[in-house]
Amino acid sequence: MSEAHETEEAQGAPENLRQIVEAILISADAPVTPGRFLALFDGLNGRHLREAIDALKAQYETSGSAFTIAEVAGGFQLATRQEYGPWLRKFHDRNPVRLSQAALETLAIVAFKQPITRAELDAVRGVNSGGVLHTLMEFNMIRLAGRSEAVGKPMLFGTTKEFLIHFGLRSLADLPKPKELQELLAAGEELARSMAPADLPAAPEAAELSADETRPVPEEEAPPSS
């Protein structure tokens, strides 16, 4: 490596970069993207930043610290380790956001098929999803993502950055692949069958609808009372 290159690297990555990164993460109230870090220094590159963050994570790990650095929503965030969650909730007298089965089902469909219209969502679920969509938007889990080119230009829905943060995902690429999801569902069904009483008949499998069949949509689910 040339002397000029060494000088450039020294200028780009300050000796106390690790401490600077730590101070920023402690004070930030949301994940900090690499771009925001790099904009603070002239000549700093992604390798410098990654080395500093990896060193911090190793430091927390070897010292037995309650902290770690999580990569969520395309950025970095200082977080407490999962095992301390119950104590923190007890101290702050705060319960985690709990989503109903209908909300989780709707959120999963939006996450995997986004952008998706309300009509497409209703067709997949077999029920009117107006109420649960309203709830998920209040929780900032889904957002309006533009309009479809279909007749009437219906609104499209997609997930939010808050969705990634809530489920600890770096990006949508971290969602299970369709094959992985099928394997998880199959494993869950097998476990349910193994735990079912032996004298009860197995539940019949739902028949698949052919391309020209339709399923009636029940009345809209009532939104939860405030």
N, C-alpha and C positions, 0 to 999 in steps of 0.2 A: 504494500500500500504506500503511495507517495506521501511526502510530507504535506503537500497542499491538501490532499484528500483527508489526511488525519486532522488538519486544522479545520477543514470544513465540517467534519463530523463533530469535532469538539465544540464548534460554534452552534451546530444544530441541536445537539443534545446536552443541556446543562448538567453539571455533575449532580445536582440535587433534583434531577427530573423525577425520580421516584417519589420524593417528598412532595413535589409540586402536584403530581398526579393524585397522590393520596389526599392532599388538602382540597383539591377540586372535587374529588369524589365525595369527601365528607360533607362539603358544603352544598353539593348539588341536590336538588329535590326531584330529579328525573335522570334517566340514563344519559350519559354524556357520549356523544358520537365521536369517532376518531377524527372527523373533520373539525370539530370544535377544538379538540386538543391540538391538532396540527396547526390551526390558525393562530395559536398563541405564540408560536416560536418561528423564527426565520430559519429555514433549513432543516427543521425536524421532519423525519420521515416515519412511515408506518412501522419500520423495524425498530426504531428507537422506542416508540410508544409501546409496542408489543413486549419488548424486553423489560421495560419498566413495570408494566402490568404483571407480567409473569413473575418478576422478582418480588413484587408486592404479595402476590398470591402465595408464593413459596414461603415468604416471611411469615405470613399469617398462619400457614399450615404448620410450619416447624415450631412456632412459638405457642401453638395451642390456642390461638386467638379465636374469639367468637365470631370474627368477621371473615368474609371472603369477598371476592369481586365476581359479580355475576355479569354475564353477557346477555342482555335482553334488549329487544326492540332496536337492534342495530347499534347499541351503545354499551357502555360499561357503567356499572352501578355498585357501590359499596353496599353489601347486604350482610345481615346476620345469618349464621348457619341455621339450617332447617330445624335442628333439634332444640333450638331455643325459642321457637315460635310459640309453644304453649305458655311459656313464662312471660313472654312479651305481651301476648294477648291478655293474660291475667293481670299484668301490671297496668296496662293501658285500658283495661276493661273494654276491650274492643273485640268483636267477633268478625271473622272473615266474611267477605261477600259470599252468600250462599245462593246458588241459582237453582231454580226448580228443574225437574226432569224435562219439562217442555222447553224451558229456556236453554238448557244444555243441548237438547236435540236440535233446536233451531240454530243455535250458535255453531254447532258442528257442521250443519249443512251450509251455512253461509261461509264458514271458514274454508271448506273444501271446494265449494262450487262458485265462489265469488269471482266477478260480480254477478249477482243473481237478483232477479225481480221478485216482487211479492207473489205474483201468480206462479212462478216456477217453484218458489219455496212452498206455497200451499199445495201444489201438485205433489211434491215429494212427501210432505208430512201427511197429507190427506185431511187437514183441518185448516181453518182460517187462522192465520198467524198474526193478525193485527195487534192483539193485546200483548203477546210475548215480544214482538218486535219493538213495541213502545217501551217495554220494560228494559230490554237490552240497550236501547238507545239512551235511556235514563242512566244506566250503569256505564255508559260510554264504551260498550263492548263492540257495537257496530255503528256504522256511519252511512250516510248517503254517498254513493260513489259515482254519481252521474246519472245519465238517462240511457235507456236501451234504444236501439234503432228500430225496435218492433213498433207495430201500430200503436199509436197513442203515446209513444215514448215514455213508458213507465219508468219509475225510479229504480235504480240499481242499489243494492246493499253490499257492503264489504266490512271487514273487521277493522279495528282501530289499533293504534299503538298501545292503548291501554289493555287491549286483549292480549297482545304479546307479553306485556309486563305482568299481567295477572297470572298467565300460565307459564311464565319463565321461558319464553321462546325468543331466540335471537332474531328469527325471521319466520315467514310462512314456510320456508324450506324445511324447517324443523318439524313440521307436522308429519305424522305417520304417512307413509306411502300407501296407496290403495291395497297392495298385497299385504303389507304389515297390518293394516287395519282389519282386513279379512281374517288374518291369523289370530289377532287379538279377540275378535268377535267369536270366532270358532272356539277358541280356548275358553272363553267365558261361557258359551253355551254348553260345552262339554262339562265344565265345572258345575253348572247349574243342574244338568241332568244327573250327575253323580251324587249331588246332595239332595235330590228329590226323593220323597218316600217311595219305596219299591212298589207299594200297592196302588199308586196313582198312575193312570195312563199318561204317556208323554203328550204334551200339547201338540196339536197338529200344526204342521208348517204352513205358513201363509202362502196361498197360491199367488203366483206372479201374474200381474195384469198383462194382457197382450197389448200390442201397440194400439189397437183400435178400441180398447176398453177404457172407461173412465170411472173414477170413484167420486161419489157425491161429496161435496164439501160441507161439513156441519156448520152450524152457526158459530160465529166468531167467539173465540175464547175471551172471557171477560178479563180486562186488565185487573191486576191486584189492587185491592182497596188501599188507599193511603192511610 
